[in-house]
Amino acid sequence: MDKTKGKKINQEKVDSKNVELVNLKVQLARALADYDNLRKRVEREQDSTVKLASSILITKLLPVIDMLEAAQKHLNDGGLAICIGEVKNILREEGAGEIEVKPNDLFNEQFYEAIDTVEGNGDNNGKVVEVVLPGWKFSDGSVIRHSKVKVYSSLEKTTSVGSGMNRA
């Protein structure tokens, strides 16, 4: 009888240890998952911080590039053109690039800012007339600076009822 009682006690200890082992395995799996999530979150935060710092620096450099390009239009200097190209290459290496826009592209408020409208016909309504200032974005599509453009707008004459005023 003592042997059965002893086996029963040993079996209870084994069962207890197995339950404890299963619980420890579950805790370990949760801890590893938590650690992996933490590692991923820290990586995302670091990437976000680097992107923010790059964005701030690029935003400060863009007016300088704009001035150099304006000077280049008047001077047509080869050395200045090389310098502008090198600065733009550095920005591209940092993941930034100019927003592609040309006349007759359909206005896209995600990337463009309309600073003026030009009267046009119905066919070209909402299309870009001229790029006044190029925009820049990161390779992931987030905008650093919107392209400043002039847009065609078809203006129809309407009469305001009750006010007696005509709008053109």
C-alpha positions, 0 to 999 in steps of 0.5 A: 500500500505504501508503494501505491501511495508513494507512486501516487504522490510521485505522479502528483509531483510529476503532474505538478511539475508538468503543469509548471513547465507548461506555464513557464513555456507559455510565459517564455513565449509571451516574453519573447513575443513582447521582446520582439514587439518592443524591438520592432517598435524601437526600430520604427521609432528610430526610423521615424526620428531619422526621417523627422531629422532629415525632413527638417534639414531638407526643409531648410535646404530647399530655399537655398536650392531654389535660390541657386536655381534662380541664379542659375537661370540668369547666370547659366554657369556650368559650375553652379549647375554641377553644385546644384546637381550634387546637392540634389544627388545628396538629397536623393541619397537621403530618400528625397526626390522632386515631385514629378509635375508638368503642364497639363497634369491633372491637379493632385492636392496630395502633392500640389498647392494651387497658388493661382488660377488661370482662365481656361476652357472646360477641357483643361479645367483642373490641369496644371498650367505652370510649375512655380516651385517644385515640390519634394517628397520622401521615397515612401510618398510623404510630402516634404514640400508641395509643388506650387502650381498655377491651375486652369479654371473654367470661370462661368459667369453667374448672376447672384440672385437678390444681390444684383451683382454679377460674378465673372 
